[in-house]
Structure formats: structure tokens, C-alpha cells
Amino acid sequence: MLGLAILFGLAVWVLLTLIAMIVGYKFGKGKGLFVGFMLTMGGWFVYWARVRLYSSQSKLFMQKRSRD
């Protein structure tokens, strides 16, 4: 049941992304398509980029610390 709820939420998210892209394209032509996508999906990409950066920095810190 929880899996169905998660899939439903994901489907709503994707649908909202598509609607935002279509509305953005109609109002802003080329750039509006990108803006509509980034408003709905961009936060997810930025979050995981920050997580990846943090984890790589912490690995480097731990490697330097273990050499000392």
C-alpha cells in the first residue's frame, strides 16, 4: 500500500513537471521550458549534487587524517 502511495506521488510530481514545462514554454518560449523543469525538478538535482560533494570531501578528509 505504501508503495502505491509512493508511485502515485511520483506520478503527480512528473505530471506537475510536464505541466510546468508546457506553461513555461508557452510564456517564455525556449527559456521557459528550462525554467519550468528546474522549478519542479531542480531542487532534487541540487540536493544530490550537494550530498555527493559533501561525501567526496569527507572521504578526502578521512584519507588525509589517516595518513597523519
Secondary structure, 3 states (H helix, E strand, C coil): CHHHHHHHHHHHHHHHHHHHHHHHHHHHHHHHHHHHHHHHHHHHHHHHHHHHHHHHHHHHHHHHHHHC
